[in-house]
């Protein structure tokens, strides 16, 4: 019998999810049959699916495809999350975390997902133009209406998380997850990690393989249909691959894995799931083969010495040798920032 994926509580809540989840940022953007991947994942115990109102070729498209794919599967068997904040239209209130946009966006997301509720509703980025009290009031209304069960945040600054957590406690709303970019070479700020731990907010990691760079598949000639070979999808990946300093750090990671005799994916996922307060890692599988390759080492404990070697690798953020074209522009949704 094949081993099932383990599950963990999300933060200090009673909500449980599989340690591996399926994200739908780029892989659910075409009208193709995603059910084989979903079915294979469910058979191995995966019960965590994540999307957002902005994902897909057009806003809402990934939600529609995911809703279609999950149709007929028992709703109580899986954890479903989506997000609000990104611009999804041309009008002033088609973005942000105002009460108007939060309420309207949630209703549209539920319709596209073909469900009465989502388990976790993420505030996709911090909105400096909307008072935190207004956003929390809208989320409390949605919770009381039964449209959302829990609240999440994604890539918020540390102090805003602290204030939002206080408001949530007053409103009797549970913030259970912070979805953050987290992998061996891209790590959240220590202050963010500390505040999440203090306030009972668990971590859901996106980009655990750094868009596939940590898998090693781009060391040689990548397949022509892979993300790194598609110009409109690899812009932010090239910020890494075109930077010799960051590529040197990546090669150091490969050397560590080779010395241990372990494959790159197993080490990347194993290291991430060994980090404190991490509930789940989100991967954007595009095939059953990718899924099977990724879950191969789930549940295997990495040697302490290997974890320490990976810990010693530099964070790419400390190796910035190229100017950030988005600096000063506020919340920007980049290819490496679901």
C-alpha positions as CSV (number, residue, x, y, z in Angstrom):
1,X,0.0,0.0,0.0
2,X,1.4,3.4,-1.0
3,X,2.2,5.7,1.9
4,X,-0.2,8.6,2.4
5,X,1.0,12.1,2.9
6,X,1.1,13.2,6.5
7,X,-1.0,16.1,7.7
8,X,-0.4,19.0,10.2
9,X,-2.4,21.5,12.1
10,X,-2.3,25.0,10.5
11,X,-0.8,27.3,13.1
12,X,-2.6,27.1,16.5
13,X,-5.9,26.2,14.9
14,X,-7.7,22.9,14.7
15,X,-7.6,22.9,10.9
16,X,-5.5,20.2,9.4
17,X,-4.0,20.0,5.9
18,X,-1.6,17.7,4.0
19,X,2.0,18.7,4.1
20,X,1.9,19.1,0.4
21,X,-0.7,21.1,-1.5
22,X,-1.5,22.0,-5.1
23,X,-1.2,25.6,-6.1
24,X,-2.9,26.8,-9.3
25,X,-1.1,29.9,-10.3
26,X,0.4,29.0,-13.7
27,X,-0.6,25.3,-14.0
28,X,-4.3,26.0,-14.0
29,X,-4.4,28.5,-16.9
30,X,-5.4,26.3,-19.8
31,X,-8.7,24.4,-20.5
32,X,-7.2,21.0,-20.2
33,X,-8.1,18.0,-18.0
34,X,-6.5,18.5,-14.6
35,X,-8.5,15.7,-13.0
36,X,-5.8,13.0,-13.4
37,X,-3.4,15.0,-11.4
38,X,-6.0,15.9,-8.7
39,X,-7.2,12.3,-8.5
40,X,-3.6,10.9,-8.2
41,X,-3.0,13.5,-5.4
42,X,-6.1,12.7,-3.5
43,X,-5.3,9.0,-3.6
44,X,-2.0,9.8,-1.9
45,X,-3.7,11.8,0.8
46,X,-3.2,15.3,-0.6
47,X,-6.2,17.5,0.6
48,X,-5.0,21.1,0.2
49,X,-5.8,23.2,-2.9
50,X,-4.9,26.8,-3.3
51,X,-5.9,29.5,-5.9
52,X,-6.6,33.2,-6.2
53,X,-9.0,35.6,-8.0
54,X,-6.1,36.9,-10.1
55,X,-4.6,33.5,-11.3
56,X,-5.0,32.4,-14.8
57,X,-4.9,33.9,-18.3
58,X,-7.7,36.2,-17.1
59,X,-8.7,37.0,-13.6
60,X,-10.8,34.2,-12.1
61,X,-9.8,31.7,-14.7
62,X,-7.8,29.4,-12.4
63,X,-10.7,29.5,-9.9
64,X,-13.1,28.4,-12.6
65,X,-10.8,25.5,-13.7
66,X,-10.2,24.4,-10.1
67,X,-13.9,24.5,-9.3
68,X,-14.7,22.4,-12.4
69,X,-12.0,19.9,-11.5
70,X,-13.1,19.5,-7.9
71,X,-16.7,19.1,-8.8
72,X,-18.1,15.8,-7.5
73,X,-15.4,15.4,-4.9
74,X,-16.7,15.5,-1.3
75,X,-16.3,19.1,-0.1
76,X,-15.5,18.0,3.5
77,X,-12.5,15.9,2.2
78,X,-10.2,18.9,1.2
79,X,-9.0,22.3,2.3
80,X,-9.7,25.0,-0.2
81,X,-8.2,28.5,-0.2
82,X,-8.4,31.6,-2.4
83,X,-7.3,35.2,-2.2
84,X,-8.3,38.8,-2.6
85,X,-6.4,42.0,-3.2
86,X,-5.0,42.0,-6.7
87,X,-6.5,44.1,-9.5
88,X,-9.1,42.1,-11.3
89,X,-10.8,44.9,-13.3
90,X,-10.4,48.5,-14.5
91,X,-12.5,50.3,-11.9
92,X,-11.1,51.9,-8.7
93,X,-12.7,49.4,-6.4
94,X,-11.5,46.3,-8.4
95,X,-8.5,45.9,-6.2
96,X,-7.4,46.2,-2.6
97,X,-8.9,45.2,0.7
98,X,-11.8,47.7,1.1
99,X,-15.0,46.3,2.4
100,X,-16.6,46.7,-1.0
101,X,-13.9,44.8,-2.9
102,X,-13.5,42.0,-0.2
103,X,-17.3,41.3,-0.1
104,X,-17.7,41.4,-3.9
105,X,-14.6,39.4,-4.7
106,X,-15.5,36.7,-2.2
107,X,-19.0,36.2,-3.8
108,X,-17.5,36.0,-7.3
109,X,-14.8,33.5,-6.1
110,X,-17.4,31.2,-4.5
111,X,-19.4,31.2,-7.7
112,X,-16.4,30.3,-9.8
113,X,-15.2,27.6,-7.4
114,X,-18.8,26.2,-7.3
115,X,-18.8,26.1,-3.5
116,X,-20.6,27.7,-0.6
117,X,-17.5,28.5,1.4
118,X,-13.7,28.5,1.3
119,X,-11.7,27.2,4.2
120,X,-9.0,29.9,4.1
121,X,-9.5,33.4,2.6
122,X,-6.2,35.1,2.1
123,X,-5.6,38.8,2.0
124,X,-3.1,38.5,-0.9
125,X,-1.0,41.5,0.0
126,X,-1.1,44.3,2.6
127,X,-3.2,47.3,1.4
128,X,-1.9,50.6,2.8
129,X,-4.9,52.5,1.4
130,X,-7.4,50.7,3.5
131,X,-7.7,50.7,7.3
132,X,-7.0,47.3,8.8
133,X,-10.2,47.7,10.9
134,X,-12.3,48.0,7.7
135,X,-10.8,44.8,6.2
136,X,-11.2,42.9,9.4
137,X,-14.8,44.0,9.7
138,X,-15.5,42.7,6.1
139,X,-13.8,39.4,6.9
140,X,-15.8,39.0,10.1
141,X,-19.0,39.5,8.2
142,X,-18.0,36.8,5.7
143,X,-17.2,34.5,8.5
144,X,-20.5,35.1,10.2
145,X,-22.3,34.5,6.8
146,X,-20.5,31.1,6.6
147,X,-18.7,32.1,3.4
148,X,-15.2,31.8,4.9
149,X,-14.0,29.6,7.8
150,X,-10.6,31.1,8.5
151,X,-8.5,34.1,7.3
152,X,-5.0,34.1,5.9
153,X,-2.4,36.7,4.9
154,X,0.3,36.6,2.3
155,X,3.6,38.5,2.2
156,X,2.6,41.2,4.7
157,X,5.0,43.4,6.6
158,X,5.7,42.3,10.2
159,X,4.0,45.2,12.0
160,X,0.9,44.9,9.9
161,X,0.6,41.2,10.8
162,X,0.9,42.1,14.5
163,X,-1.9,44.7,14.3
164,X,-4.1,42.5,12.2
165,X,-3.8,39.7,14.6
166,X,-4.9,41.9,17.5
167,X,-7.9,43.0,15.5
168,X,-8.8,39.4,14.6
169,X,-8.8,38.5,18.3
170,X,-11.2,41.3,19.0
171,X,-13.4,40.3,16.1
172,X,-13.3,36.6,17.0
173,X,-11.8,35.8,13.6
174,X,-8.9,33.3,13.3
175,X,-5.9,34.2,11.2
176,X,-4.5,30.7,10.7
177,X,-1.9,31.0,7.8
178,X,0.6,33.3,6.3
179,X,1.4,32.2,2.7
180,X,5.1,33.1,2.1
181,X,7.8,32.5,-0.4
182,X,9.9,29.9,1.4
183,X,12.7,27.6,0.1
184,X,16.3,26.8,0.8
185,X,17.5,30.0,-1.0
186,X,14.5,32.3,-0.4
187,X,13.5,32.7,3.2
188,X,11.0,35.0,5.1
189,X,12.3,37.7,7.3
190,X,13.1,36.6,10.9
191,X,10.7,39.2,12.3
192,X,7.8,37.8,10.2
193,X,8.6,34.3,11.4
194,X,8.7,35.4,15.0
195,X,5.4,37.3,14.9
196,X,3.6,34.4,13.2
197,X,4.9,32.0,15.8
198,X,3.8,34.4,18.6
199,X,0.3,34.9,17.2
200,X,-0.4,31.3,16.3
201,X,-0.3,31.9,12.5
202,X,1.1,28.9,10.6
203,X,3.2,29.1,7.5
204,X,2.1,27.8,4.0
205,X,5.1,27.9,1.7
206,X,4.9,28.7,-2.0
207,X,7.7,28.3,-4.5
208,X,9.3,25.5,-2.4
209,X,11.4,24.5,-5.5
210,X,12.1,28.1,-6.5
211,X,10.0,27.7,-9.7
212,X,11.8,24.5,-10.5
213,X,15.4,25.8,-10.2
214,X,16.0,23.7,-7.1
215,X,14.9,20.5,-8.9
216,X,18.0,20.7,-11.1
217,X,16.0,20.4,-14.3
218,X,17.4,23.7,-15.6
219,X,21.1,22.7,-15.2
220,X,21.1,21.2,-18.7
221,X,18.8,21.8,-21.6
222,X,15.3,22.2,-20.2
223,X,12.3,20.9,-22.0
224,X,11.0,23.5,-24.5
225,X,7.6,23.7,-22.9
226,X,8.9,24.2,-19.3
227,X,8.4,27.5,-17.6
228,X,12.0,28.5,-17.9
229,X,11.9,28.3,-21.7
230,X,8.7,30.4,-22.1
231,X,9.6,34.1,-22.3
232,X,6.4,35.6,-20.8
233,X,6.7,33.3,-17.8
234,X,10.4,33.3,-17.0
235,X,11.1,37.0,-16.5
236,X,11.6,36.7,-12.8
237,X,13.3,33.4,-13.0
238,X,15.9,35.0,-15.3
239,X,16.7,37.4,-12.5
240,X,18.2,34.4,-10.8
241,X,19.6,32.6,-13.8
242,X,21.2,35.7,-15.2
243,X,22.9,36.5,-11.9
244,X,26.2,34.6,-11.6
245,X,26.4,35.1,-7.8
246,X,23.0,33.6,-7.2
247,X,23.7,30.7,-9.6
248,X,26.8,30.0,-7.6
249,X,24.7,29.7,-4.5
250,X,22.4,27.3,-6.4
251,X,25.3,25.2,-7.4
252,X,26.4,25.0,-3.8
253,X,23.0,23.6,-3.0
254,X,23.4,20.9,-5.6
255,X,26.9,20.1,-4.3
256,X,25.4,19.6,-0.7
257,X,22.8,17.2,-2.1
258,X,25.3,15.3,-4.2
259,X,27.6,14.9,-1.3
260,X,24.7,13.4,0.8
261,X,23.7,11.2,-2.1
262,X,20.1,12.6,-2.1
263,X,18.1,14.0,-4.9
264,X,17.5,17.7,-5.1
265,X,13.7,17.7,-4.8
266,X,13.7,15.5,-1.7
267,X,16.2,17.7,0.1
268,X,14.4,20.9,-0.8
269,X,11.0,19.6,0.4
270,X,12.4,17.8,3.4
271,X,14.3,20.8,4.5
272,X,11.3,23.1,4.2
273,X,9.0,20.7,6.1
274,X,11.6,20.5,8.9
275,X,11.4,24.3,9.5
276,X,9.5,25.5,12.5
277,X,5.8,26.3,12.1
278,X,5.5,25.2,8.4
279,X,2.2,23.5,7.8
280,X,2.4,22.8,4.1
281,X,4.3,23.4,0.9
282,X,2.4,24.4,-2.3
283,X,3.6,23.0,-5.6
284,X,2.3,23.8,-9.1
285,X,2.3,20.3,-10.6
286,X,1.8,20.1,-14.3
287,X,1.8,16.3,-14.6
288,X,1.3,13.2,-12.5
289,X,5.0,12.4,-13.0
290,X,6.0,15.7,-11.3
291,X,3.7,14.9,-8.4
292,X,5.1,11.4,-7.9
293,X,8.6,12.7,-8.1
294,X,7.9,15.4,-5.5
295,X,6.3,13.1,-2.9
296,X,8.9,10.5,-3.1
297,X,10.8,11.6,-0.1
298,X,7.9,13.1,2.0
299,X,8.0,11.7,5.5
300,X,11.7,10.8,5.3
301,X,13.7,12.8,7.9
302,X,16.8,14.5,6.7
303,X,20.0,14.0,8.7
304,X,20.7,16.9,11.1
305,X,24.0,17.6,9.6
306,X,22.5,18.0,6.1
307,X,19.9,20.4,7.4
308,X,22.6,22.5,9.0
309,X,24.6,22.5,5.8
310,X,21.5,23.8,3.9
311,X,20.8,26.3,6.7
312,X,24.3,27.8,6.0
313,X,23.6,28.5,2.4
314,X,23.0,32.2,1.6
315,X,19.6,33.6,1.0
316,X,19.3,35.0,-2.6
317,X,17.9,38.2,-1.2
318,X,21.3,38.9,0.5
319,X,23.0,38.5,-2.9
320,X,21.2,41.2,-4.9
321,X,23.5,42.4,-7.6
322,X,20.8,43.8,-9.9
323,X,18.5,46.8,-9.2
324,X,14.9,46.0,-8.3
325,X,12.7,47.5,-11.0
326,X,9.7,47.3,-8.6
327,X,11.3,49.1,-5.7
328,X,9.0,51.8,-4.3
329,X,5.9,50.5,-6.3
330,X,4.2,48.9,-3.4
331,X,2.5,45.5,-3.8
332,X,3.6,44.0,-7.1
333,X,2.5,40.5,-8.3
334,X,5.5,38.9,-9.9
335,X,6.0,35.5,-11.3
336,X,7.9,34.4,-8.2
337,X,5.3,35.9,-5.9
338,X,1.9,34.0,-5.9
